[in-house]
Amino acid sequence: MKTIVTIFTLIFALNFAATVHAEDGSMRYREMVEKLREQNKERREAEQEQEQENEKQVNQTKKQEPVSKNDKK
């Protein structure tokens, strides 16, 4: 009888430990995914800002070109 109780206790303890470990792993996974999402959002925002800066530079260059062409004539 002691052997059966010991076996059930051991199985319960292992099951409990596995559950706790799985929850810890799940929390870490969620945190990792959240960090990756934040990084992707920041990267997209930086890319959009860079594109806007590039467009501004192109527009400024286009505005300056006719002036420089008139100066050459």
TORKOL-4160 file (C-alpha; in steps of 0.2 Angstrom, whole numbers, padded with zeros to 4 digits, m for minus):
73
<pt num="1" X="0000" Y="0000" Z="0000"/>
<pt num="2" X="0014" Y="0012" Z="0004"/>
<pt num="3" X="0022" Y="0008" Z="m0013"/>
<pt num="4" X="0006" Y="0013" Z="m0022"/>
<pt num="5" X="0004" Y="0029" Z="m0012"/>
<pt num="6" X="0022" Y="0033" Z="m0015"/>
<pt num="7" X="0020" Y="0030" Z="m0034"/>
<pt num="8" X="0004" Y="0041" Z="m0035"/>
<pt num="9" X="0013" Y="0055" Z="m0024"/>
<pt num="10" X="0028" Y="0055" Z="m0036"/>
<pt num="11" X="0016" Y="0055" Z="m0051"/>
<pt num="12" X="0007" Y="0070" Z="m0044"/>
<pt num="13" X="0023" Y="0079" Z="m0040"/>
<pt num="14" X="0030" Y="0077" Z="m0057"/>
<pt num="15" X="0014" Y="0082" Z="m0065"/>
<pt num="16" X="0014" Y="0098" Z="m0054"/>
<pt num="17" X="0032" Y="0102" Z="m0058"/>
<pt num="18" X="0028" Y="0100" Z="m0077"/>
<pt num="19" X="0013" Y="0111" Z="m0076"/>
<pt num="20" X="0023" Y="0125" Z="m0067"/>
<pt num="21" X="0037" Y="0123" Z="m0079"/>
<pt num="22" X="0026" Y="0124" Z="m0094"/>
<pt num="23" X="0017" Y="0140" Z="m0087"/>
<pt num="24" X="0034" Y="0148" Z="m0084"/>
<pt num="25" X="0039" Y="0143" Z="m0102"/>
<pt num="26" X="0023" Y="0150" Z="m0109"/>
<pt num="27" X="0025" Y="0167" Z="m0099"/>
<pt num="28" X="0043" Y="0168" Z="m0107"/>
<pt num="29" X="0036" Y="0165" Z="m0124"/>
<pt num="30" X="0023" Y="0178" Z="m0122"/>
<pt num="31" X="0036" Y="0191" Z="m0116"/>
<pt num="32" X="0047" Y="0187" Z="m0130"/>
<pt num="33" X="0033" Y="0188" Z="m0143"/>
<pt num="34" X="0028" Y="0205" Z="m0135"/>
<pt num="35" X="0046" Y="0212" Z="m0136"/>
<pt num="36" X="0047" Y="0206" Z="m0154"/>
<pt num="37" X="0031" Y="0215" Z="m0159"/>
<pt num="38" X="0037" Y="0231" Z="m0150"/>
<pt num="39" X="0053" Y="0230" Z="m0160"/>
<pt num="40" X="0044" Y="0227" Z="m0176"/>
<pt num="41" X="0033" Y="0242" Z="m0173"/>
<pt num="42" X="0048" Y="0253" Z="m0169"/>
<pt num="43" X="0057" Y="0247" Z="m0184"/>
<pt num="44" X="0042" Y="0251" Z="m0195"/>
<pt num="45" X="0040" Y="0268" Z="m0188"/>
<pt num="46" X="0058" Y="0272" Z="m0191"/>
<pt num="47" X="0057" Y="0266" Z="m0209"/>
<pt num="48" X="0042" Y="0277" Z="m0211"/>
<pt num="49" X="0051" Y="0292" Z="m0204"/>
<pt num="50" X="0066" Y="0288" Z="m0215"/>
<pt num="51" X="0054" Y="0287" Z="m0231"/>
<pt num="52" X="0046" Y="0304" Z="m0226"/>
<pt num="53" X="0063" Y="0312" Z="m0224"/>
<pt num="54" X="0069" Y="0304" Z="m0241"/>
<pt num="55" X="0053" Y="0311" Z="m0249"/>
<pt num="56" X="0056" Y="0328" Z="m0242"/>
<pt num="57" X="0074" Y="0328" Z="m0248"/>
<pt num="58" X="0068" Y="0323" Z="m0266"/>
<pt num="59" X="0055" Y="0337" Z="m0266"/>
<pt num="60" X="0068" Y="0350" Z="m0260"/>
<pt num="61" X="0080" Y="0344" Z="m0274"/>
<pt num="62" X="0066" Y="0345" Z="m0287"/>
<pt num="63" X="0062" Y="0363" Z="m0281"/>
<pt num="64" X="0080" Y="0368" Z="m0282"/>
<pt num="65" X="0084" Y="0361" Z="m0299"/>
<pt num="66" X="0074" Y="0373" Z="m0310"/>
<pt num="67" X="0083" Y="0388" Z="m0301"/>
<pt num="68" X="0100" Y="0380" Z="m0304"/>
<pt num="69" X="0095" Y="0377" Z="m0323"/>
<pt num="70" X="0090" Y="0396" Z="m0325"/>
<pt num="71" X="0107" Y="0401" Z="m0317"/>
<pt num="72" X="0116" Y="0391" Z="m0330"/>
<pt num="73" X="0107" Y="0399" Z="m0345"/>
